[in-house]
């Protein structure tokens, strides 16, 4: 062997499952390339005149892997063959990206609660299972009840910063950034969680790219049928309940794949393959949610059992000794005169609330909602693969699901119904022009609908409460009872949200690969259209303690229940809109070159350009309707209000949207292009990676890239300012009924909380009225980006065992921080608006791309490919993730900002930060029975003893962090609900328990007109661990068919992991008290499966 290159050799790659072959020819530098190879078992053969035939078999390629397989040619006749044995697991020799592959055996054999594949995402090093996203539990994502749905934060990026693909094509739910249709477990070939890509073909998100590859048919018919059963007979009791919660759950389905056989078309059998699968799910279980309801004595005004002193809001008067401050008279013994209690509040409570009861397992509560959660779901998938010869390969897949459920709506008298239909389909065409040039063209469509409605089962709730059309009237003449929320007590109301087009995406994608010399050049691009329509109809009225508190001691006085009985609300919100967005999309183009610099060193270099064409809110067809294009947005950077498209005067149109008097108020401007938000155009992201093969068993990786996040919240961001002035579709007010220099006494009630507004169809004279608060967005908001880097080694320890060690880091910028803005710049007495940036404007929610984050981690992974009946994956992550004020979007995802003018003051560990994580999964097949290592030699004995397999997933991680808060605006800046206490002692209690998780005496309300000194995310709940097991036995049947009987246990040890304690200092009965678990009690599942 001279080591010289051999050009012109014919190389054939053959799929061991389908028999499909692809051919290439080595170029002048001896290199060859097969792009876009489906995962699976392969053999490789090389031939050239004058050389013996080279053959290598038994190796497996996995999803999104770039692998180098060297061929050594020896002089000889072509009919001589030099065979090379398989080398087991192949190392990643073509990329420095991070990634974990979960294979078919792990997917189908490991215990999965609810058979949702996302549970396996947490097996990836650096994937925190903590989700602070709005849909952390699967909202607006088709998930089965009781399933272990996981929406991870990957390598320090937000939960929304992930992208879901099926067969390399878009399956992203662009509303909440989860999947659109979850693949059926038995239809999954394997999947990979990829991050920190050095290859420019991947982009658009800063977190994890999840690529699920579905099964295709093979040369032989294979399939399965299954039934999984769970009910309460198998379950352990939740420690906070007195008995096991009744449960009925069934999951059933089947799959079939093989060659397509048609009469007179015998060639199809070798070239065309199909795979189909279907699954159904049925579920019913009570909800068991705790809350507090008033007693009969309290409804009559006797609040002597309330531990905090209550004050009469109608007695508010100026404090002569302290100008700008106020005094109130305390109710003696917390007794409110019955005549002061609002009879509408009492009538509402008696109508919709259950009678109080004693709950021994959770005595801090006195009511429980046991109405049932019920769900039905159906999933289907069909795939066809066809090989037209050596040059053209195509496939098409169609997947669909439909979910219908009925759930409790907060109170026992409210029922919520939901329907979620989803579709995902796509096709791919690979054309090979010649030995060194190929083209892959693909398209996909993802669509998700969402139709939700919550209604009281009791008649005349609106009339009993006396809610006016200003809060209970909606488009189309619909009337809905607003949600009445009494802080620390109860909450419930009606809503309607029909969304036939919650998320629709069309994807068009193409890649061209050209190999020459030592280079593999790839260029490509994709376009993803975005669509969204929705109707949102609901109202909310909130009651808080501060309306019945001492104005000079808001932290430890007052009661939300007293505020409810006196009918002095604190806040209100109403959405009455038909949402529609103009066309938008996400585009990406790239060029990358893989250079084999030497036999040992490979370098990837690339450049990617990404751009989000932010959808414009409203459409031309919606002009003149609530939720139309004629809306506006605050710009707190320069103190203006931007009207997206100017409507006519109110005198001409007669209803909103319209301009009162036909003249724009001061500080109001009109957008020149009918848009509010503008695209970030300079998203150029370089990539560089180096892979050094120190020896055949050791590879060193190093990579760097700038990655832009184009998908996170792309659709939701564009509709947040919906229905604003000059529309009246969205109204929001807070800090109501608090004394000021112009109004000492309460001014509004829960029946009409919008400052005396009526059911008028006309907007206010200016957008700067309190009821026009909304979820506004900085018009100059920009796409987040992350500078990501990693250095690691991968060592092949044995033929089937790999060890990897990686340092992973990132610096992220332009992260979304949603806060209440234009609040008072400094704390102090008097009207907060007088101390704001723009006194003539209102304070409101406001999203800005001003956040920064860092992530540093050491990640260790050990994996063994299945051999000798054993496979496992073990990973450990030691990490720290830090961000400023927010760990997500829109002020509701891990956000806790006291002072919006100093977000660095709330720099802390991210809400999803877990300093330590350990996961391990194992598949073990007992080596007993016929054909195994240990055989009795007796056929009957081998039959009885053989066929057993055990599988397990063990996970452990640090406890989730949390922040403390108190409801009143003690600083008096207008940023209610985000103030934190002062720490005055050791927060660690002498004896930590569920009744006192932290030392509650160590925290007090801060002094009036100051911020609290407790840091954001400064405490943690109990550390988490979990063990899930599955044991099954396979019994041979006719031919290759076998029957599998399976038993599974989730939280097999029945460990009790306490959840987050009460965090609100304003609710002394629940502050520091744990009333829930972070995990479920042990659940057992049995299953039967036929495999052939």
N, C-alpha and C positions, 0 to 999 in steps of 0.2 A: 504493500500500500504506500503510494508516494505522497498522498495528501493533496494531489492536484485536483482542480475542479473538473467536473465532467459535464460539459454542455450537451444539449440535445438528447438527454435521457428522457424516455417516456415514463411518466409517473402516474399511477392509477390509485385513487383513493376509493375504497369500497365500503359502503355501509353494511355492517353485518346483519342488521335487522331487516332491511328492505332489499338488499342486493343492488341498490342503485350505485352506479360508478361515475366518478368524475376523473377527467384526465388533464394533465398539465405536462409541460416540457421544461426541463431545466435550461436556464439562460446561460449567457457567456460566462457569468460568474458562478455558475453551478447552483443558483438559487431557483426555487419554485414556490408557488403560492396558491393556496385554495381559499378564497374568501367566502364568508358567510356559510360556513359548514354547519349543518344542524347537529346538535349534540347527539351522541350515541356511540356504539361500538364500531370500530373501524379496523381495516387492514390496509397496508400500503405496499405497493409493488412497483419496482423500478426496473426498466429494461433498456438495453442499448447493445447494438451489435459489437461484439468483441469483449463483452463483459457478461459475467454470470448474473442471472436474474436475482435482484434483491427483494426479499419479502419480509415484512414485519407485521405481525398480527396481535390481536388481543389488547389493543390500547383503546382508551375511551376519551372522547373529547366532551367537554362540558360547555354549558352556555356561556357566551361572552368571553371565551378563552382564546388567547393567542399562544400557540404552542409551537416550538421549533423541534422538528424531528429530523435529525441528520441521517443521511444515507451514505453508506460506505460501499462503493462498487469495487469488485475484484475482477481481474482479468479471467476470462473463461468463456465457455459457450453459453448462448442464451438459454439453452435447455438445462443448464446447470442452475441450481437455486441455492442461494445463501439465505438461510432463515435466521431471524433474530427474535428471541423470545420477548414477550411483553415486559415492560419495565414498571408495571403497576401505575401508580399515580404519576401523572406528568406534571412537571413544574411549570409555573407561569414564566415563560421565557421571552414573551413578546410585549409585555406591558408592566408598568409599575403601579397600576391602579390597585385599589383595595377591593377585595370581594370575597364572598363566601357562597359556595354552591351547596344547595340542599337537593340531594338526589331523589330519584323515584322511590327507593326503598325507605328513606327517611320520611318522605311525604306520606306514604301509604301505611307505614308500620308504626311510626311514633304516635303516642296518644295525643289526639287533638280534640279539645273540648268544643263541640259544635262543628268539627271538621272544617275549620277556617284556616287557610294556609298562612295567614298573617301572624299566627302565634309563633311560627317558626322564624319569623324575621328577627326575633330577639336572640336567636342563636348566633347572630353576626357580631363579631367584636365591635364595640363602639356604638351599638344600637341600644339606646335607652328606651325601655318599654313605657316610660312615663309620658303620658300625653296631656298637654294643657290646651290642646286645640279645641275649638267649639264642638267638634265632632269626635272628641276623644273616646266616646263610648259607641261610636258608629252612627251617629245621627246623619241623616241624608246620605247614608251609605248602606247598600243592601247587606245587612248582617243578620244572622240568626240569633234569636234570644239565647242567652246562656253560653254563647260561643266566646272563646278567648280572643276576641278581636284585638289586634295590637296595631297601634299607629305610632311607630317609634320615631325618636329624634336621633338621626344618624350622625355620628362624629361631630356633635356640637351644633348642628343646624336645627332649625325649628321643625316641629312635626309636619308643618305644611310643605316643607322643602324637599319632598320626595316625589318621585314620578313612577307610575305603575304602567308596565307594558305587558302585553301578552303576545308571545311569538315575535318580540321585537317591535310591536306596533302599539299605538296609543290606547291605553285603557284607563286614562286619567279622568276622574270626576273633577272637572275644573272648577266646581263650586267649592268643595271642601278639600280637594287634593288627595283623595283616596282613590280606590279603584271604582270603576263603573260596574263591572260584572266580575264577581269572584269566580275563578276557575273551579270546577268540581275537582275534589281531591284525586279521584281515580282517573282524571283526565290530564293530570300534571306529569310531564316527563321529568322535569326538574326546574329549579329557579335559582337565580343569583341576585344577591344584593350587592350592588357595585357603587363605589364612591371614590372620590379623589382621582377622577380619570385623567390619565396623561394622553389619552387618545381623543382628538378633537371631535370625533363623531358623536361623543356623548356630551350633553349639556342641557341648559335650560333650568336646572335645579342645582342647588348647592348641597343637598343632602344625599339620600340614597336613591339609586335607580334600581327598581325591582323589575326584573325581566323573567316572566314565567313562560316556559316553553311547554306547549300542550303535546300530548301524544299523537302520533300518526299511526296509521295502519302499517302492518309488516307483511312479510310473505306468507304468514300463517295467521289463521283466525285466533284471536285472543279476546277475552272479555271477562266480565265479573258481574255479580249481582249481590246486593248487600241490604241489610237491615240493622240499624243501630237503635237501641232502646234504652231510655232512662225514665225512671219515675222515683217518687219520694221514698218508696220502700227501700231503695239502695242508698239513700243519702243520709248524711249526718246532720245534726241540728246546728243552726246558726246560734252562737252563744248569746246573742241579743234577742232571741226569740224563745218562746216557751215550748215550742214543738217544731217538728220538721215541716217545712212548707210543702204542701201538696204539689206534685209535678207530674205532667204527662208529656213525654217527648219521643217522637219517632223520626228517624232519618233513613231514607230508603232510596234505592236507585239501581242503575245498571250501566254497563258500558260494553261496547263491542267494536273491534277493529280488525282489519285484514285487507286482503287484496280485493279489488273490484273485479267481479267475474260476470261477463255478459256473453250470451250466445253469439257466435260468429265474430267476437272481438277478443280472441284469445290473448292478444298482445297486451290487453289492459292488465292482466294478472301480474305481469312483471313490471308494469310502469305506473299503475294507478292504485292508490291505497285509500281507505276510508277509516274514520274513527268517529263514533258517536257515543254520547253519554247523557244521562238524565238523572236528576235527583229531586226528591221531594222532602219537605220538612214540616212537621206539625208540633206545636208547642202550646202548653197552657200551664200557668203558674201564678199564684197571687203575688202582688207587688211588695207588700210589707214595708211601706214607707211611714216613718214616724213624724208627728208634728204636735203642736200644742194648740188647744182650743180653749176659749174662755169658759169658766164655770158659770152657773146660774147667778151666783153672787156677783161675779165680776160684770156680767151683762147688766146688772142692776146698778152698777157704779161702785161696788165694794171691791176696791183693789188693795185691800190691806195685806194680802198675801204677796203682793209685788215687792221685791226687796229694795227697790230704788224709790226715792221720794219723787212724787208727781206734783207738777205745778200747773196752775190754771192759766192757759194761754190768753183767756179773755181779760186777765188782770195785768197784762204787760203794760209797763209804763217806763218812762225815762228814769235813769238813775241820776239824781241831782248831784251826787258826789263824784260821779264819773261820767262826764259828757261822752256821748256816743255809745254808752252801755245801757243795759235795761234791767229792770227788776220784775219779778213775778211773785204771786202769792202761792204758797204751798197748800195743797189739800191736806187738811188735818187727817192723820191716820190713813192717808190715801183714799179717802172717801169722796167720791164725786156725787154731787147731788143728783138724784134720779132725773130731775127735770133737765139737767144739762146733757145727759146721755142722748145721743141722736137716735130716735126710734127707728130710723131706716137702717142704721148699722146693726141694731139689736135684731130687727126683723130678718135681715140678711143672714146674720149668724145663726139664728134659730132655724132658718129654712135650709141652709146648705151644709152646716157643720154637724158632725156627729156629737153625741153626748160624751163628755170626758169619762175616761176609764183609768184604772190603775194598771200600769205595765211593769211587772216585777223586774223584767230583764233590762228595762230602760226607764227608770222612774222619773227622769227629767222630762219625759214626754207624757201626754195623757190621751193621745189618739193615734190610731194606726189605720192606714188605708190598705185593705186586703183584697181590693178588686183585682181581677185576673188580667195578666198579660197573655194575649192569645196571638198566635202567628201561624201563617201558612206561607210557604215559599216553594217555588218550582224553578229549577235551573236546567238548561239544555245546552249542548254544544255539538256541532257537527264539523268535521274537518275532512277535506279531500286533498290529496297530494298526487301530482302527476309528473312523470318524467317523459319529456318529448324526445329524448335521446341524449347525446353527449353535451348539448349546448343549451338546452332550455329546461328549466325546472319551475313548476308553479305549484302553489297551494292556495286554498281558500278555507276560511274558518268562520262559522257563525255561532255566536254564543248569546243566550238570552236568559233573563230571570224575571220573575214577578213575585213581589212580596206584598202580603196583606196582613195587617195586624190591628188589634184592638187593645188599647192600654188605658190605665187610669190616667186622669188628667190633673193630678195634684190633690184633689179632694174626692171622696168616695162617690159624690154625686156628679162627677164629670167623667166623660168617656172620650178618648181620643181615637180616631180611626186614621189609618194610613194605608196608602197604596203606592208602591214603588216599582214601576216596570223599567227594565234596563236592557240595552242591547249593545253588543260589541262584535263587529265583524271586520274582516280584513282579508287582503290577498297579497301575494308576493310573486314576482316573476324574476327569475335569475337567468340571464343570458350570457353565455360564454362566447366571446368573439374569437378567441384563440387562446394559445397557451399562456398569454400574459395580460389579457384584457377581459374584463367582465363588467356587467351592469346588473344592478338589482333595483327594481322599481316596485314600490309598495303603496297601498292605500289602506285606510281604516276609517271606521266611523264608530264613535261611542255616543250613546244617548241614555240619559237617565231622566225619568219623570218622578214627580213627588206630589202627592195629593193628600194633604193632612187637614183634619178638622177636629176641633175639641168643642163639645157641647154639654151643657147641663142636661141631666135626665129629669130635672125638676122644672115644672112650668113656672113662668112669670117671675124669674129671678131678676130680670132687668126692672120690671115694675116694682118689685118689692124693695129693691135698693134705690130706685128712683133715678137710675142713670139716664142722663139726657143724651140726645143724639150727638152732642159735641164729643162724647167719649164712647158712645155705644152705637152710633149710626155709621154705616159704611156704604160703599158704592153698590149700586144695584138694589138699594132699599134693604140691604141685609142689616139685621140688628144682632149684635154680639155683646154679651156681658163682659165688661173689662175684667182683667185679672186683678183681684184684690189681694195685695200682699202686705201682711203685717209682720214686720221684721222680727224674726225669732219665734214666730207663732205659726202662721199658716199662709197658704197662697193657692190661688186657683182662679181660673176664668176660661172664657171661650176664645176661639180663634179659628181662622180659615186661611189655608195657604195652598190653593190648587196651583201646581206648577207642572204643566204637561211637558215643559221643555226646561227642566232645571239646569241641565248641562248637555250640550250637543257639540261634538267636535268632529270635524272631517280632517283627516290627515293624509297628506301626499308627500311621499318620501322617495328619494333616489340617491344611489351611491355608485360611483364608478371606481374600479380598482385596476391599477396598471402596475405591473412589476417589470423592472429593468435593472440590470446589474445587481447591485446590492440594495436596491431601493424597492419598496412597495408603496406606491403613491395612491392616496385615496382622496377623492373629492366628493362632496355630496351636500344635500340640503333637504329641508323639509318645511312644509307649511301646515299649520294647524289652525283651522277656523274655530271661532268661539261663538256660541249662541246661548241665549238665556231669556226666558220669559217666566213671569211668576206673578201671582196675586198674593199680597200680604194684607190681611185684615185682622187686626187685633188692637186691644187697648190695655193699658196697665195703670193702676193707681197704687202707690206705695205709701205706707205709714211707717214712721220712724220715731225714736224716742225724743228727738230734740224739740219737737213742737210742744211737748209737755215737760220740758226740762227747765232747770234754772239757767237762764241765759249766760250766767257767769260760771257755770259748772256743768257743761254739757256732757262731760265724759261719764259721770257717775249718777246722773239724775235722769228722770223722764222714763216713759214707757211707751213702746209702739202700740200696745194694746189700748192704753189710755188715749193716745192720739186717734186710734180707730173709733173708739166709742164717742169721742168728742167731735169726730168727723173733721179733723184738721190734717189733710194729707201732706206728705213731704215732697212727692214727685209724681209725675204722670208721663205716659208715653202713648202714642197712637200712630199706627201705620194703616193707611187707607189708600193703597196704591195698586195699580196694574203695572208691574215692572216689565219693561222691554228694553233691550239693548241693541244698538246698531252694530253691524258686523265688526268684529275685531279678530285678532289672531296672534299667533306666536310663530315666528320664523327663525330658522337657524341655518347657517351655511358654514362649511368648514373645508379645510384642506389639511392633510396630515401626511407625513412621510415617515415610514419605518425604515431605518438605515441599519443594515448589518455591517457595522464599522469593521469589526474583526470577527473571527469565529466565536469569540467569547462575549463581545460587547455589541449590544443592540441599542440604538437611540431612537426614540419617538419624538418628533417635533411637529407641532401643529398650531393652527390659529383658527378660532371659531368666532363667528359673529352671530349674536342673538338679538332679537328685537321683539318686544311686545307691542302690538298695535292695540292699545287699550280701547276696549269697546266704548263708544259714546253712549251715555245714558239716554234712553228715550228714542222713539222712532218717529218718522214723519206721520205715520198712521195714527200715532197716539197724541198728536197735537190737539190741545183743547180738552184733554181728559186728565183726571188725577193720575199721577205717575208718568206724565208726559215729558217730552224733551224740554218743555218750558219750566225749568227748575233752576236752582242755583247752588252756589258753594261759597263758603267763607274763605277768604285769603288773609290769614292772620299775620302774614309776613309784611303786608303793607296796609292793613286796615280797610280792605275793600270787600265788597260782596259781588260775586260774578254771576250774572244771569246767563245761562247757557244759550237760550234763544228767546228773543223778546216777544212776548205775547201782546195782544191788543189791550186797550184800556178796559177796565171793569165796566165802564159805562157802555162800551160797545158790545163786549161779550156777555156780560151779565153773570158770569160765574168764573171760578178759578180753573186754571191759572190766568191771571190778568194783572194789570198794573193799575192800582187805585189812582184815579185822577189822570191816568195816561202819562204821567211824568215820573221819571225815575227819581227816587229819593237821593239825598246826598250820600256819597261813598258807595254808590251802586254803579257798576259798569256792566257792559254787555260783551260777551265773548265774540271775538272777530270771526271765529271759525266754527261756532256752534259746538264747541267742546270745552270741557273744564280741565281734564287731565291730558297731559301731553307725553308722548313716548320718549323713552330714554334711547337715544340714537347711537351712542358711542360705546356699545357693549362689545368690545373686542377682547377676547380672552386667549392669551397665549398658553400653550401647553408644552412641557418638556419632560421627558422621562428617560432614564437610562437603566438598562438591565444588563448586569454583568454575570456571566456564568463562570464562576471561579473554578468549578469542576462539574462533572455531569450530575452531581447530587447537591450542589450549593449554588444558589442564585442570590445576588444582591440587587435590590431595587431602590431607586431614588426618583422622586417625581415632584413637580411643581406645576400649578396651574391657577389661573384666575377664572373663576366660575361665576356666572351670573344666574340669578334666580328670577326666571320669567314666569313660572307657572304659579307660584304661591299667591293665592287670593286674587288671581287675575280677573275673574268675573265678579266676585263679591265686592272688590274694591270699587269697581265702576258703577255700582248701584247704591253705594252707601248713602249718598246725599239725595236719594230719591224723594220726591214729593215736597221739596223745600220751596220757600217763597220764590216766585209769586204763586206757587201751588199751595195747597193746604193738605196734601196727602200725608205728610209726616209732621207731627207735633211732639215736642218734648219740653218738659219743664222740671226743675228740681229746686230744692231749698225753698219750697213754698211755705207760706204762713209763718215766716220768721220775722221778727221785728226789724224795722229799718227806720231811717229818719223820716220817711214819707208814709209808712204804714206800720203802726204798732200792733194792731190786732189781726187775727186770721181773716183772710179775704176770700178764700175759695174752699170748696168742699169736694168730696170724692165724687159727687154726682156730676160736677162740671169743673174739673180742676184747671182748665186752661184760662185762668185769669179772667173769668167772666165771659169767655167767648160763647157764642151761641151756635146754633146749627147753620150759621150763615155760609153761603157758598162763595164768599169773598175773602181774600186774604187781608191781613193787617196792612196798614199804610206803609210799613217799612219792614225789612227782613230782620231788624234788630230788636224785635219784641221777644220776650222770654220763651214763648211757645214755639219759636222757630229753631230751637236747639235741635241738632241732628248729629249724625255721624259724618262730619265733614272731613275732607281730605285736602292736604296741601296740594294746590294745583301743580306744584313743581316736584311732586314726589317722584322718586327714582327707583329703579330696580336694585334690590340688594345685590351685593357681590361678596365673594369670599376668596381670599388668597390662601390656597391649600398646599400643603407640603407633607411629604412622608418619606421615611427612610427605613428600610427593612431588609431582613434576610429570610430566605426560605430554604430549608434543609430537608432533603429526602433521607429520612433515618433508615428506613427499610424499603423493600419493594413497594409496600402499600401504606407507608406512614410518612407524613410530612409534618414538619414543625416550622412555624413562622413567628417572627418577632418584629414588630413594627413600632416606630415612633410616628405618631400622627398629630399634626398641628394645623391650625388655621387662624387667620385674622379676618373677621367679617365686618363689613361696613354697610352703611345706608340701610340698616335694619329698621323695620317698622316699629315706631313707638306711638301708641295711641293713648292720649291723655285727655283730661278735661283741660281746655286751654282758654286763654284770655281771662283767667282767674286773676285775683289780686296778686300783684308782684310780691308783696310782703304781707305777713300776718298783721292783724290789728283790729281795733274796734271800728264800728261803722259799716256803711255799705261797701261790700267787697268790690263792686263794679267801679267805684270811684278810685280804687287803687289798681285797676287793671291796665293792660297795655293800651286798650282802646275803650275808654269809658262809654262811648256811644254804641259799642257793639255788645253782644251777649257772650257769655261763656258757653262753650259747647265741646263735645267730643271732637278730637282733631288728630288725624293720623299724619305723621311726618317720618321721612326716611332719614333719621338722625342718629340711630343707635349703632353701637359697635359691640363686637363680641370676640372672645378668644376661646380656643380649645386646645388642650394639650393632653396627650394620652400615650400610654405604653400598652400595647396590645399583644397578647400571646395566644397562639392557636395551635392545637395539636389535632391532627385528623388521621384517621385510619380508614382506608377503603375496605369494603366488605371482602373478607378473605377468611377461610377457615371458620365461618360462622360468626365472625365478630367485626363490627364497625363502630366507630365512635368519632365524635367531635367534641373537643374541650376548648373553651376560650376563657380568658381572663382579661379584664380591662381595668386599668388604673388611670383615672382621668379627672379633669376639672374643666367645666364649661362656665364661662362668665359672660354676662351681658348687662345692659344698662336699662333698668326700669321695666323691660318687657322681654318676654320669651316667645312672642307670637304676634298676633295681629289684632287691631281694632280695640285695644284697651281691655280685652276680656280673656286673653290667652297668656297667662303667667305675668300679667301686668300689675304693678303696684307702685305708683308714682305719687309721692306726697306733694312734691313741688315740681311742676312741669317746666319751670325755668332752670332747673338744676337736675337733669336726669342722671348726671354722674354721681349725684348724692345717693342714688338708688342703684349704683353699680354693685352687683352681687353675683353669687352663683346663679346659673340659669334655673328656671323652675323645673326643668327636666334633668338637672345635674344629678348624677349618681357617682360618687367618688370611686366605688368599687363594684364590679359586676363579675359574676362567675356563672357560666352555663356549661352544661355537659349533656350530651345525648348519646345513647348507646342502643345498638341493635345486637342481640345475642341469640344465636340459634344453637340449641342444645346439641352436642356432638354425639347423639345417641340414636340408634336405629339403623335401618338398612341403608347402606351406602355412606354411612357416617364413620367417624373415627372409631367409635365404640359400637360394636354390633354383637348381639347375643348369638347370632347364627341361627336363631329360631325366628321364622317369619312372623308368627303370631306375637312373640315377645317384642320383636322390633317394631311391629305395628302399634303395640300398646304403649311402648316407651318413647318412640320417635315422634318427630313432627312438632316439638315444642319450641317456642320462641318467646323471649322477653325483651321488652323495649322500655326505655325510660328517658324522661327529660327532667333534669334537676337545674334549678336556677336559684341564685341568691344575689342580693344586691343591697346596698346601703338604703336606709329609709328615705322616702320622699321628703323634700323640704317643704316648708309652708311659711306664710307670713301671718302676723297678727294685725288686727285692725280694730277700729271702733267707728261706729256709724256717724256720730255728730261731726260737724265741721268746726272743731275746736279752734283751729288756726284762723277761722273766719276769712277764708280766701275764696270760697265758692267751689271747693273741690271735695265734695261730700263723699264719704265712704272709703276714702283712701288714707285717712290719717292712721298712724300707728301709735301704740302706747309708748310710755317711757319705761325703761328698765332701771329698777332701783335696787335690785338684789340678785341673788344667784338663781337663774332660771331653772336649775336642776332641782327637782324636789327630793326630799329625804327618802321617800319611798315611792318610786314611780309606779303608777297603776292607771287603769282605764278611767278612774275617777279623778285623777290629777296627773295628767301626762307631763305637765310642766308646773313649776311653782307659780301658781296664779298670783300669789302675794308679791311676786317680784315685778309685777307690771301694774302700772297705774296710768290713769289718763294724764296727758301732758297738761301743763299749766295753760290757762286760757290765752289764746292768741300766740300759741307756739306749735311747732311740729314735734312729733314724738321722736325719740332717739333710737328706737329699735330698728335694726336693719331689715331690709327686704330678704325674704327666704332664709331667715336666721335660725329657724328651728327645724327639726326633722322628726318624722314619725318613726315607728318601730322598723328595724331592718326586716327585709323581706326574704323568705325562702319558700320553695315549693318543689314538690316531687310528684310527677305524674308517671303512672306506670301502665303498661299494657302487656298482657300475657295471652298468647293464643296457641292453639293447636290445630294443625292441618291434617285432615284425613283424606287419603287418596280415594278418588272416585273413578269413574270410567275414563280410560285413556289418560290424558294429561290433566283432567279436571280434578279439583280437590275442594273439600269443604273446610272452611276456616271458622272455628268458634273462638270468640275473643272476649276477654274481660278487660276493662280499663278502669283506672282509678285516678281521679284528679284531686290534687292535694291528698295524696294517699296517706300521709301521716296525720291528717286532720289537724294540722297546725293552725293556731289562731294568730293571725297577724293583725294587730290593731290598726285601724284607719286613722285619718286625720282628726285631731280633737277639735272642739269648738274654738274658733279663733277670734270671735268678736267680744271685745271687752265690754261692749254695751249689753251683752246678753249673759249676765252673771250665772244663770242656772246651767248654761251649757259651756261656758268659757273653761277651756282646759279639760273638758270631759269628752272621752271617746265614746261614741254611740254606734259605731259601725266597724266592720272589719275591712282590711285592704284585700282580703281574699275570700273565696267562698269556702264553706265547710266541705268536707270530703263528699265527692260525688262519684258514684259508680255507674258504669255503662256496660251493657252486654251487646254483643253483635254476632251475626252470622253472615258469612260471605262465601259465595261460590266463585272460584277462580278457574278459568280454563284458557 
